[in-house]
């Protein structure tokens, strides 16, 4: 999980090699496996390209949200003052 390549080593095929080596290991150690799932952010074009080239197809989509704590605090403060 969380495969990454330092910027200075990108575009040398290391991510592709690492992913392929991991898949090779899994399939050799567990020949009964019928499906392999992987995941990455839609914003990670490099890994999306590798996964597509390896034959992975979209299976499930997920949406994660985040908010700055300060924004939540401001919102809650406004709610408190509007009910006072």
N, C-alpha and C positions, 0 to 999 in steps of 0.2 A: 504494500500500500504506500501511496505517496511517492511514486517514482519521480526523480528529478535529476536534471543535469545542470551543472554550473554553467552560467552563460559563456564562459571562455571555452567550454568544450562542446558547445552545441553545434549542430549541423555536421557532425562526424559520424552519425548513425549509432551513437551510444545508447540512446533511449530505445531505438528499434532492436538493437542487439540484446539489450537487457530484457526487454519484453519477450522477445523470441526465446531467449535462454530460459526464462521463467516458465513459459508455456511448454517448452521441451522437457524441462524437469518434471512439471506436473503430469504431463501425459506419459512419461516413462515410469514415474512412480505410481501412478494411478490410471492404468490402462482402461479401467471400467468407466472413466469419466466420459460423458456424452456431450456436455455443454460446458463452456467456460464463460463466465461473466467478468466484465471489467467495468470500470467507470472513470469518468473524468469530467471536468467542467467544460461547458460549451465554449468557454473563452480560451481553452487550451488547444489552439489550432494544431500545434505540433503533435500532441498525443492523439488528437482526433484523427489526424492524417495517418499516424502509425496504426491505430486500431482499425481504420478503414482498410488500409493496405493488407493487414493481417486477416481480413475477412469478417471482422466484427460488424454487427448490424445493431441499430438502436433497438433496445429491449424495453426500457422503462425510463421515463423522464421524472425529474425531481426538481423542485424549486425551493431554494433556501433563501431566507430573508435575513437581513441584519439591520440593526438600527444603533445609532450612537446613544449611549446611556444618557447623555445630556439632553438629547431630543425627547426621550421618554420623561425625564424629570421636568422639562418645560411643559410637556403635554399634561402631565399629572398636576402640575402647579396651576395651570389654566383651569383644569376641571375643578380643583378645590376652590378657587376663587369665584368661579361661576355658580357654585352651589352655596356659597356663604351668604 
